[in-house]
C-alpha cells in the first residue's frame, strides 16, 4: 500500500516531465536582451477646454434661477434673472419728466405760433420771435434727451436676464434664488468645448517627456491609448504640466482623476512567455534546455508586459542571456 501511494504521488511529476520533454508538445526560445519601456504612473485630471463664467450685468436680487450643477445648456439660453427694484422707480420718474417736458413743448409751440401772427401784424419784433423759436428748440431737445435717458434705464432692466455664454455643462452655481449680487458677479460657470486630460508630472521626469509620445490611460476600469499633445515650459510647484489627447474620454465628471502611465525611460530585460513559468509552493520555475534534456530553474520574476505575440514576464534573476527556455 505504501508503494502504491508513492507511485500515485509521483505520477503527476512523471507526466509533467514526459510532456515537457516531448518535442511534439514543446518549443524553445533563446534568451536575448530586449528593450522595454519603463512606465511612470501618475494621475491626470479631466478638465473642460473652455470654462466661461456667466456673469450678472446688473446688481440686484436673484428672482429666478433656472439651472443647477450638471445640466447641459445652449449658448444664449436664459439661466437666471436679476431684478433691481430701483429701475422701476427711475422709469416712473422719467415718465413724469417726459410729460412735463411735453407740456412745455406744446406751450412753446403755441407761443411761437401766436408770435408769428403778431409779427405779421407788426405788433411784435422779429427778435422776440427768434427767442420763441429758441425756446421751442430747447424744449424739443430736452424731451429727446429725457427719452434717451429713459431708454438707457429700460435697457438696464432688460439686462437683468443672465444668458449662457456658450454650449456646455453647468459646473458650478455659486448663488441661490433670493440672493443679492453685484454687477459682474458669477451666477454660473459653464464648461464647454469638450474635455481633455491634464497631467502634473514630477519635474525629475521632465527631460524624458516627448510631445506625441504614446501613453496608456485607465479610466472607468478600461484601458485606452492616448497621446501626449502638449508640454508646458513652466514648472509649477515642482510639476511639469502636460495635456493629453484621448478619444472617448468620460465626460460625466469634470476634475475627475484618471490613472495615466507615461513612458519615461528604456532598458534591457530578459523576457520569457508567461506560459513558460510554472509556480509551485510560491516559487516560480522555468524549464531550460541542458545536456540534451531539460531542467527546471527557480527564477525571480518582474513586471508583466503585453506584446503582439502574447503575454511576457521579465526575469530578474535565475536566467542569463543565451540560455534556451523550453516553452509549452
Backbone torsions as a table, in degrees:
resi	resn	phi	psi	omega
1	UNK	NA	-40.2	-179.5
2	UNK	-65.4	-36.6	179.9
3	UNK	-68.2	-42.1	179.4
4	UNK	-63.5	-37.5	179.5
5	UNK	-65.8	-39.7	178.3
6	UNK	-65.3	-38.3	179.8
7	UNK	-64.8	-41.4	179.4
8	UNK	-63.9	-37.1	-178.9
9	UNK	-70.4	-29.8	-177.2
10	UNK	-91.3	-11.9	-178.2
11	UNK	-57.6	-45.7	178.7
12	UNK	-59.6	-39.5	179.6
13	UNK	-66.2	-39.6	179.3
14	UNK	-66.2	-42.0	178.1
15	UNK	-63.7	-39.8	179.2
16	UNK	-63.9	-39.3	179.4
17	UNK	-66.5	-39.9	178.9
18	UNK	-64.3	-42.6	-179.6
19	UNK	-66.8	-41.8	179.6
20	UNK	-65.0	-34.2	-178.2
21	UNK	-86.5	-5.5	-178.3
22	UNK	-79.3	119.4	-179.1
23	UNK	-66.4	-19.4	-178.1
24	UNK	-76.7	-25.5	-175.2
25	UNK	-109.8	0.8	-175.0
26	UNK	-129.1	154.5	174.7
27	UNK	-127.4	178.5	-179.2
28	UNK	-130.9	154.7	178.3
29	UNK	-142.8	121.3	177.5
30	UNK	-84.1	122.6	-176.9
31	UNK	-71.2	136.3	175.9
32	UNK	-146.2	146.7	178.8
33	UNK	-59.4	133.8	179.7
34	UNK	-121.6	136.6	178.9
35	UNK	-77.4	123.8	178.9
36	UNK	-122.1	156.8	-178.9
37	UNK	-96.6	132.3	174.0
38	UNK	-88.3	133.2	-176.4
39	UNK	-112.9	139.2	176.3
40	UNK	-110.5	124.6	-179.5
41	UNK	-88.7	124.6	175.4
42	UNK	-134.4	170.5	177.5
43	UNK	-108.1	128.5	173.5
44	UNK	-100.2	165.9	-178.2
45	UNK	-124.6	131.3	178.5
46	UNK	-77.0	122.6	-179.0
47	UNK	-129.6	152.4	175.5
48	UNK	-79.5	142.3	179.9
49	UNK	-65.5	-41.2	179.8
50	UNK	-122.4	118.4	175.4
51	UNK	-115.2	104.8	-172.2
52	UNK	-118.2	129.1	176.6
53	UNK	-83.1	141.1	171.5
54	UNK	-96.1	113.3	-172.5
55	UNK	-106.6	152.7	174.6
56	UNK	-77.8	135.6	179.7
57	UNK	-89.7	-17.6	177.0
58	UNK	-133.2	157.8	175.4
59	UNK	-89.0	153.8	179.0
60	UNK	158.0	-154.3	-176.4
61	UNK	-103.2	132.8	177.1
62	UNK	-76.8	105.3	-177.4
63	UNK	-96.4	-15.9	-179.8
64	UNK	-148.7	133.5	177.9
65	UNK	-134.4	110.2	-168.2
66	UNK	-98.7	-1.1	-176.4
67	UNK	-131.6	159.1	172.0
68	UNK	-133.0	171.8	-179.2
69	UNK	-60.0	136.4	176.2
70	UNK	96.5	-13.4	-178.7
71	UNK	-76.2	149.5	174.7
72	UNK	-91.8	134.8	-178.7
73	UNK	-129.2	159.6	176.9
74	UNK	-107.8	156.1	178.5
75	UNK	-61.4	131.8	-179.2
76	UNK	86.5	-2.2	179.7
77	UNK	-72.5	136.3	179.4
78	UNK	-73.8	124.9	-176.8
79	UNK	-116.2	-16.7	179.6
80	UNK	-163.6	163.7	176.3
81	UNK	-133.6	127.1	177.4
82	UNK	-110.8	127.6	-176.4
83	UNK	-116.7	131.6	175.8
84	UNK	-113.2	111.0	-176.2
85	UNK	-64.7	-23.8	-178.6
86	UNK	-67.0	-25.6	-177.0
87	UNK	-64.4	-39.2	179.4
88	UNK	-63.4	-39.3	178.6
89	UNK	-69.0	-37.4	178.4
90	UNK	-65.1	-39.5	178.0
91	UNK	-65.0	-40.4	178.5
92	UNK	-63.5	-39.9	178.8
93	UNK	-65.2	-40.5	178.9
94	UNK	-68.9	-34.0	176.2
95	UNK	-62.2	-39.7	177.4
96	UNK	-65.0	-41.0	177.3
97	UNK	-63.2	-37.4	179.8
98	UNK	-65.4	-38.6	178.6
99	UNK	-66.1	-39.2	178.3
100	UNK	-66.7	-43.1	179.8
101	UNK	-67.1	-35.3	177.7
102	UNK	-64.1	-39.6	177.2
103	UNK	-65.8	-41.2	178.1
104	UNK	-62.9	-39.6	179.2
105	UNK	-64.6	-42.9	179.1
106	UNK	-63.1	-39.8	178.5
107	UNK	-64.8	-42.9	-179.7
108	UNK	-64.9	-37.4	178.0
109	UNK	-66.8	-37.4	177.9
110	UNK	-65.7	-42.1	178.0
111	UNK	-63.5	-37.5	179.3
112	UNK	-66.3	-41.4	179.3
113	UNK	-64.9	-40.4	178.7
114	UNK	-67.1	-38.2	179.0
115	UNK	-65.1	-37.0	178.4
116	UNK	-62.6	-38.5	178.7
117	UNK	-65.9	-42.0	-178.4
118	UNK	-68.5	-34.3	177.6
119	UNK	-65.4	-40.1	179.2
120	UNK	-62.6	-31.7	179.2
121	UNK	-86.7	-4.9	179.2
122	UNK	81.6	14.4	-178.9
123	UNK	-87.4	-36.5	-177.4
124	UNK	-111.1	148.4	-179.5
125	UNK	-81.6	159.4	177.2
126	UNK	-67.3	-28.6	178.6
127	UNK	-63.9	-42.3	178.3
128	UNK	-66.1	-34.4	177.6
129	UNK	-65.3	-36.9	176.9
130	UNK	-65.4	-36.6	177.4
131	UNK	-63.1	-39.7	178.5
132	UNK	-65.6	-38.9	176.9
133	UNK	-63.0	-40.2	178.9
134	UNK	-63.5	-41.2	178.6
135	UNK	-62.6	-36.8	177.2
136	UNK	-65.6	-44.1	179.7
137	UNK	-63.5	-40.1	-179.9
138	UNK	-64.5	-44.0	-180.0
139	UNK	-64.6	-39.9	179.6
140	UNK	-65.9	-40.8	179.8
141	UNK	-68.9	-38.2	176.4
142	UNK	-62.7	-38.8	178.0
143	UNK	-64.7	-42.6	179.4
144	UNK	-65.4	-39.5	179.9
145	UNK	-65.8	-40.1	179.5
146	UNK	-67.7	-37.7	177.0
147	UNK	-64.0	-39.9	177.0
148	UNK	-64.9	-40.2	177.5
149	UNK	-63.1	-39.4	177.1
150	UNK	-63.6	-38.3	178.4
151	UNK	-63.0	-37.4	178.2
152	UNK	-63.8	-43.9	-178.7
153	UNK	-66.6	-40.9	178.4
154	UNK	-62.9	-39.1	178.4
155	UNK	-65.3	-37.3	176.6
156	UNK	-61.6	-38.1	177.0
157	UNK	-65.6	-37.3	179.1
158	UNK	-70.0	-25.3	179.9
159	UNK	-76.7	4.1	173.7
160	UNK	-70.5	-17.1	176.0
161	UNK	-77.2	130.3	179.3
162	UNK	-105.0	127.9	-176.2
163	UNK	-115.4	153.2	177.2
164	UNK	-68.9	130.5	-178.2
165	UNK	-74.9	-12.6	-179.3
166	UNK	-173.0	172.5	176.3
167	UNK	-71.4	143.2	176.9
168	UNK	160.9	-163.1	-178.3
169	UNK	-112.4	139.6	178.2
170	UNK	-73.2	118.8	-177.6
171	UNK	-92.5	-45.7	-179.6
172	UNK	-139.5	148.0	173.1
173	UNK	-131.6	91.1	-172.9
174	UNK	-78.7	-0.2	-179.7
175	UNK	-119.3	166.6	177.3
176	UNK	-129.3	162.7	176.7
177	UNK	-63.1	131.7	-178.0
178	UNK	96.7	-6.3	-180.0
179	UNK	-78.5	150.0	176.3
180	UNK	-99.1	125.1	-178.4
181	UNK	-127.6	162.2	177.8
182	UNK	-101.7	163.6	177.4
183	UNK	-62.3	133.6	-179.9
184	UNK	95.3	-9.3	178.9
185	UNK	-73.7	151.7	-178.1
186	UNK	-79.9	126.8	175.9
187	UNK	-94.4	-37.4	178.2
188	UNK	-156.4	154.9	176.1
189	UNK	-113.4	126.2	-176.2
190	UNK	-108.8	127.9	174.8
191	UNK	-105.5	119.5	-177.0
192	UNK	-140.5	-174.0	179.4
193	UNK	77.2	15.5	-177.7
194	UNK	86.2	-177.5	-179.1
195	UNK	-126.9	160.5	174.5
196	UNK	-144.0	173.0	-176.7
197	UNK	-110.3	126.8	179.6
198	UNK	-114.4	134.3	-177.1
199	UNK	-113.3	152.0	170.7
200	UNK	-125.2	100.4	-172.4
201	UNK	-100.6	136.2	176.3
202	UNK	-53.7	140.2	-171.7
203	UNK	-66.1	-16.8	178.2
204	UNK	-67.6	-16.7	177.3
205	UNK	-99.5	9.1	-175.3
206	UNK	-61.8	-41.0	-176.6
207	UNK	-68.2	-21.7	-177.1
208	UNK	-93.1	-6.4	-179.3
209	UNK	-81.2	137.3	-179.8
210	UNK	-133.7	131.7	175.1
211	UNK	-64.6	137.1	-177.9
212	UNK	91.1	-5.2	-179.1
213	UNK	-68.4	141.8	178.1
214	UNK	-77.3	138.7	179.9
215	UNK	-130.8	168.9	179.1
216	UNK	-116.3	135.2	-175.8
217	UNK	-125.5	135.8	175.8
218	UNK	-119.4	110.6	-178.5
219	UNK	-134.5	133.2	178.8
220	UNK	55.4	35.5	178.6
221	UNK	77.5	7.2	-179.3
222	UNK	-122.6	143.6	177.2
223	UNK	-92.4	141.9	-179.6
224	UNK	-145.0	145.1	176.8
225	UNK	-80.3	154.4	177.5
226	UNK	-146.9	179.0	-178.7
227	UNK	-138.0	136.3	177.9
228	UNK	-76.0	101.7	-170.3
229	UNK	-82.0	-41.4	-174.2
230	UNK	-149.5	138.1	176.3
231	UNK	-118.3	121.8	-177.7
232	UNK	-81.6	140.1	-174.2
233	UNK	-75.5	-15.0	-176.6
234	UNK	-94.5	129.6	177.7
235	UNK	-89.7	124.3	-175.2
236	UNK	-111.0	111.2	176.2
237	UNK	55.3	43.8	177.6
238	UNK	76.6	15.8	-178.1
239	UNK	-128.0	141.4	173.0
240	UNK	-93.7	126.2	-178.4
241	UNK	-92.1	131.4	-179.3
242	UNK	-141.5	150.8	177.9
243	UNK	-109.5	144.9	-176.9
244	UNK	-122.2	136.3	172.7
245	UNK	-99.2	129.2	-179.8
246	UNK	-147.7	140.7	179.0
247	UNK	-86.4	151.1	174.8
248	UNK	56.2	42.0	176.9
249	UNK	-77.0	137.4	-179.0
250	UNK	-65.4	123.5	-176.1
251	UNK	-108.9	13.2	-178.1
252	UNK	-70.7	-30.1	-177.2
253	UNK	-129.8	120.8	174.0
254	UNK	-84.1	145.2	-176.5
255	UNK	70.7	14.9	174.1
256	UNK	-70.4	146.9	-179.8
257	UNK	-93.5	136.4	-177.1
258	UNK	-129.6	136.1	179.5
259	UNK	-76.1	128.6	-178.6
260	UNK	-129.8	137.9	176.2
261	UNK	-112.9	124.1	-176.9
262	UNK	-108.5	140.2	173.0
263	UNK	-76.4	119.7	-176.3
264	UNK	-116.3	-16.3	-179.2
265	UNK	-166.4	170.4	175.1
266	UNK	-129.9	147.2	179.4
267	UNK	-150.9	167.7	178.5
268	UNK	-93.9	141.3	-179.4
269	UNK	-149.3	157.9	174.2
270	UNK	-97.6	122.0	-177.3
271	UNK	-116.0	137.2	174.5
272	UNK	-127.3	152.7	176.6
273	UNK	-59.5	142.4	-179.4
274	UNK	-61.6	-28.8	-179.6
275	UNK	-71.1	-15.9	-178.6
276	UNK	-83.0	-5.5	-177.0
277	UNK	-100.1	128.4	175.8
278	UNK	-115.4	132.4	-177.9
279	UNK	-112.5	126.0	177.5
280	UNK	-138.0	128.2	178.9
281	UNK	56.9	33.8	177.7
282	UNK	80.6	6.1	-179.4
283	UNK	-115.4	136.1	179.9
284	UNK	-91.6	135.2	179.4
285	UNK	-124.6	145.7	173.4
286	UNK	-129.2	133.9	179.3
287	UNK	-89.2	128.1	-179.8
288	UNK	-122.4	152.7	178.5
289	UNK	-77.4	136.0	-179.9
290	UNK	-159.6	128.7	174.5
291	UNK	58.9	40.0	179.8
292	UNK	78.9	-1.8	177.6
293	UNK	-132.7	-145.0	179.6
294	UNK	-147.0	148.1	177.7
295	UNK	-133.0	157.2	177.4
296	UNK	-91.3	141.1	179.8
297	UNK	-125.6	127.4	175.9
298	UNK	-73.3	133.3	-176.5
299	UNK	-131.6	162.7	171.6
300	UNK	-111.8	121.6	-175.5
301	UNK	-95.7	158.9	178.7
302	UNK	-120.1	-133.0	-175.7
303	UNK	-73.7	150.4	172.9
304	UNK	-96.8	144.2	-179.7
305	UNK	-138.5	154.3	-179.8
306	UNK	-109.9	124.6	177.7
307	UNK	-120.7	175.3	-175.7
308	UNK	-60.6	-34.5	-177.1
309	UNK	-89.4	-0.6	176.8
310	UNK	137.0	-168.8	-178.8
311	UNK	-84.1	140.2	179.8
312	UNK	-130.0	156.0	179.8
313	UNK	-126.7	136.2	178.2
314	UNK	-79.0	135.9	177.1
315	UNK	-101.4	117.2	-179.1
316	UNK	-83.5	-47.7	178.4
317	UNK	-141.9	157.9	177.4
318	UNK	111.3	-22.6	179.0
319	UNK	-132.6	160.5	179.5
320	UNK	-133.4	158.4	179.0
321	UNK	-60.8	139.6	-179.1
322	UNK	98.8	-18.1	178.9
323	UNK	-75.0	151.7	-177.6
324	UNK	-103.1	120.6	-178.8
325	UNK	-97.6	134.2	177.3
326	UNK	-88.0	121.5	-178.5
327	UNK	-110.8	151.1	178.4
328	UNK	-64.3	NA	NA
